[in-house]
Amino acid sequence: MKTQSVDTHPQIEKIQISLLKKQSITKKFAQVCSLSETTIHLSKRALAITNQNLDDKELNLLFISYQYGKDLATRVNEYLNG
């Protein structure tokens, strides 16, 4: 098997993959949810740092615009203001 990570010893990687395969679907799903939550949090934090002039609502709309498109962000903004 070809290694997946250049910074992990192949034998250790083999053990890690074996442990992942043994996990229940519930555990795997929880990990995916956790990773998604972390990614969203870090993305929003980066937006806040680079756009300090925006309030929370504007930051959330910017996040929606980047992740789902300007059309959806515009519709959400209209809904919130309408």
GUVOLUM-521782 format. One record per residue: z, x, y of N, C-alpha, C in turn; residue number from 1. Coordinates in steps of 0.001 Angstrom, whole numbers, plus 500000, padded with zeros to 6 digits. Last residue first. Example, Ala and Ser with C-alpha at 12.3 -4.5 7.8 and 13.67 -1.06 7.14 Angstrom:
<rs>
    npz    npx    npy   capz   capx   capy    cpz    cpx    cpy num
 507080 512850 497750 507140 513670 498940 507870 512900 500030   2
 507800 513190 494310 507800 512300 495500 507800 513200 496700   1
</rs>
This chain:
<rs>
    npz    npx    npy   capz   capx   capy    cpz    cpx    cpy num
 505623 463796 541707 505067 462470 541846 505962 461357 541615  82
 506447 466309 541184 506472 465889 542592 506069 464429 542791  81
 506081 466513 538465 507413 466760 539017 507541 466268 540457  80
 503320 466012 538286 504281 465119 537635 505673 465267 538249  79
 502310 468228 539660 502056 466881 540181 503044 465876 539583  78
 503195 470247 537909 503659 470217 539294 503453 468830 539909  77
 501711 469587 535649 503181 469554 535591 503748 469468 537006  76
 499121 470013 536652 499526 468670 536214 501039 468535 536122  75
 499223 472781 537157 498951 471842 538250 499413 470437 537878  74
 499621 473728 534556 500623 474002 535598 500456 473047 536775  73
 497227 472903 533369 498491 472316 532935 499579 472536 533985  72
 495441 474545 534846 495298 473092 534833 496604 472421 534423  71
 496133 477185 534297 496411 476634 535629 496322 475117 535656  70
 497680 477892 531103 496549 477636 531986 496950 476944 533284  69
 499725 478757 529543 499003 477565 529091 497834 477179 529989  68
 500777 481141 530620 500808 480909 529175 499877 479791 528714  67
 500385 481071 533410 500000 482256 532628 499872 481951 531142  66
 501417 478493 534011 500056 478878 534384 499564 480062 533551  65
 504046 478695 533156 503145 477736 532514 501694 478111 532790  64
 504913 480639 535018 504959 480912 533580 503999 479981 532836  63
 504608 479154 537370 503832 480381 537185 503780 480759 535706  62
 506517 477184 536906 505110 476807 537030 504192 478016 536859  61
 508819 478775 536948 508457 478043 535735 506996 477608 535761  60
 508729 479650 539607 508635 480618 538512 508239 479938 537208  59
 509086 477229 540941 507836 477967 541122 507639 479002 540021  58
 511706 476625 540090 510600 475711 539800 509260 476444 539893  57
 513166 478817 541141 513083 478577 539694 511900 477680 539323  56
 511210 480347 543842 512406 479689 543294 512173 479394 541802  55
 509936 483574 544784 509750 482246 544204 511070 481673 543711  54
 510321 486163 545581 510232 485168 546639 510107 483741 546101  53
 510126 487816 543429 511465 487483 543902 511471 486415 544992  52
 508310 488534 541277 508061 487441 542240 509387 486936 542791  51
 509148 490402 539490 507949 490713 540276 507604 489654 541307  50
 511384 489158 538382 511530 490471 539029 510343 490756 539945  49
 510279 486857 537281 511297 486745 538331 511447 488053 539094  48
 508590 487933 535328 508025 487160 536435 509003 487060 537594  47
 510515 489073 533660 509536 489938 534331 508890 489216 535509  46
 511781 486729 532783 512541 487726 533552 511596 488650 534310  45
 509738 485523 531332 510248 484865 532537 511042 485830 533408  44
 509527 487443 529271 508379 487138 530124 508830 486493 531437  43
 512039 487287 528101 511615 488538 528732 510427 488323 529660  42
 511976 484599 527148 513007 485045 528095 512560 486308 528833  41
 509822 484726 525342 509755 483841 526504 510753 484279 527568  40
 510889 486568 523488 509639 486861 524187 509504 486014 525448  39
 513131 485172 522544 513298 486453 523230 512061 486792 524050  38
 511876 483001 521304 512806 482778 522405 512999 484055 523227  37
 510460 484343 519286 509746 483570 520310 510627 483354 521535  36
 512576 485389 517785 511615 486300 518418 510841 485595 519525  35
 513755 482978 516938 514508 483923 517747 513581 484891 518481  34
 511691 481901 515362 512176 481182 516550 512922 482115 517496  33
 511600 483866 513366 510420 483620 514201 510832 482906 515489  32
 514152 483525 512255 513784 484804 512871 512580 484642 513799  31
 513940 480942 511241 514942 481230 512275 514620 482537 512991  30
 512014 481364 509270 511707 480506 510411 512675 480760 511563  29
 513465 482972 507503 512251 483495 508133 511904 482688 509386  28
 515468 481144 506758 515832 482395 507424 514620 482983 508150  27
 513884 479211 505479 514740 478845 506609 515108 480078 507425  26
 512781 480569 503370 511884 480115 504430 512676 479730 505678  25
 514854 483390 502487 514458 481983 502386 513524 481640 503540  24
 513830 486702 501563 514493 485760 502467 513989 484338 502234  23
 512283 488405 500094 513369 487717 499397 514061 486672 500265  22
 510593 489606 501901 510009 488701 500912 511075 487884 500196  21
 512391 491279 503228 511774 490153 503943 511202 489129 502966  20
 512930 493158 501228 514010 492301 501732 513458 491080 502470  19
 510387 494335 501001 510998 493673 499846 512100 492720 500283  18
 510167 495474 503521 509231 494416 503127 509786 493636 501943  17
 512226 497403 503346 512262 496353 504370 511365 495178 503988  16
 511266 499017 501257 512527 498288 501100 512603 497141 502099  15
 508975 500037 502504 508846 499294 501245 510105 498449 500991  14
 510128 501454 504581 509294 500296 504878 509130 499414 503642  13
 511302 503493 503117 512154 502556 503866 511374 501291 504191  12
 508998 504767 502199 509948 504208 501234 510886 503189 501905  11
 507699 505617 504627 507081 504638 503716 508053 504006 502716  10
 509656 505665 507594 509321 506326 506331 508769 505283 505356   9
 508288 504698 510644 509217 504370 509568 508744 505038 508277   8
 506364 504967 512571 507652 505613 512819 508715 505278 511762   7
 504127 503521 511946 503993 504980 511967 505335 505692 512115   6
 503963 500815 509763 504641 501392 510911 504571 502914 510851   5
 502706 500100 507469 502503 499243 508633 503058 499865 509909   4
 500955 501936 504946 502144 501692 505763 501775 500892 507011   3
 499189 500527 502224 499121 501250 503486 500357 500910 504314   2
 500000 500843 498823 500000 500000 500000 500000 500889 501241   1
</rs>
